[in-house]
Amino acid sequence: MLMAGLRRRHTLATAGAGIAEQWREFLAAAPIADRVGSSYYGIMCGSDGATLEYMCGVEVPSFGSLSSDIGRMKIPPQRYAVFSHPDGATLETTWRRILQWLDGGAYESAHRPDFERYSSTPGDGGTIEVWVGVVERRAR
């Protein structure tokens, strides 16, 4: 998948508030032309243990027509574990449960971009899925 949107780095301590503000800015900006479908994506682009890079975005068919100020990311095909985010829970809680599942299960992180898929504009009450790239756990 090819993604286009707003990329930012956040400290882990301030990521919750920073990502919420990032979504507000992204949704207030002019829409990205030629998007694929109606879903929105929150993509974890990487972490160094102290900071997290996050992208608010949409899927696009190509990067060719994007202006230079728009962030880009290519998400390669891989195996995913897909989790439904329950109504009333915080995304932080859902992510903690996913990390617990990974810690004790047959799969481990593929160390590739993971993402949240929003069926409608974030904050408007649609469904949220969390897609985590996984590989079979190596023998310990």
N, C-alpha and C positions, 0 to 999 in steps of 0.2 A: 504494500500500500504506500502511496505517496501522500504525505501530510504537509499542509501549509498552515502557518499560524504565527502565534506570538511565543517566542522562547525566552525564558528567564532562568537565572540561577538564584536559589533561595538557600539561606542557612536552614538546617534542620529545625532549629529552635523557632524560627519565624515562618516556616513554610506554610502553615495553615492560613494565616492572615495574608501572606504574600501571594499565595495562589488564588485566594478569593479575589484579591484586588486585580490580579492578572486576568482572571475571567471577566471581571467588570470592564476592564479596558478592551479586551478582545471583542466582547459582544457589543461594545459601544462604537467600535471602529467600523469603517466601511466593510461590507461583506466581501469575502474572497470570491472572485468570479470563477465560473466553471467548476464549482464544487461537485463532488459525486455524492448523491444521496442527501439525506437531511440530518444525519447523525453528527454529533460533535465528539471530539476526543480530547482527553487529558492524558498526555504521554509523558512517562518518566523516561527522560533521555539519558540519565546516568547520575551516579552519586559517588562522591569521594569520601564518604563517611562523615563529613562536616557540612557539605552542601548537596543540593539536589537540583538538577536541571529539569525543568518542566515546560511542556509546550501545550498551549490551548490551540486546538486546530480542527481542521476539517480535511476530509480526503479530497484530493484533486487528481485529474487524469494525467497531468504532467506538470513540470515546473516551468515550462517554457514561457508562459505569459505572466508569471508572477513578478511583481516589482522587487527591487533589491532589498527593501526593508522588511520583507516577509520571511519568517523562518521556514526552513524546509527540513524534512526528515523522511527517509525511506525506511519502512519497516519490512524486513525480509520475511518470507514465508517461514513458519516454524510451528511446532506443536504448542498449543495453548491449553491451560486449564482456565475455564470460564466460570466466574462466580457472579451470582445475582446479588446486588446490593439490596438488603432488606429495607423496606420503608421504616422510617423513624430512626435508623442507625446512622452513626456518623461514618464517613469514609475512612477516618482513622481507625475506627473499630473494625470495619470490614477488612482493612489492610492488615491489622494485627491478627485477625483470625486466619487470613490467608498465609501469613508468615508462620503461624503455628502449624498449619496444615503442611506447609513445605518442610518444616523442621522435622516432622515425624513421619513423613510419608514416603511413598515409592518414587516421588519425583523431587527434583531440585530446580532451582532457577537456571534458566538458560543464559542468564546475564545478557539479555537483549532487551530492547525497549518493551516495557509493560504499559498497558493503557487502560483508561476508563472510557467506556463507550456510552454516551448519553443519547437516548432515542429522540430527545427534543432539546430545546434550548436549556442548558444547565440552570437549575433553579425553578423550572416550570413544572416539575412534578412527573416527568417521564421516567422510564425505567433506566437503571444504570447497571451495566455489566462491567466487571473488572477482568481483563484478559492478562494472564501471566504466562510468559514464555517458559516452558518446562522441558527438561530432559529427564530420562530415567536416572535415578540416583545411582551413582557409582558405588561399588563395594567399599565399605569402610574398613 
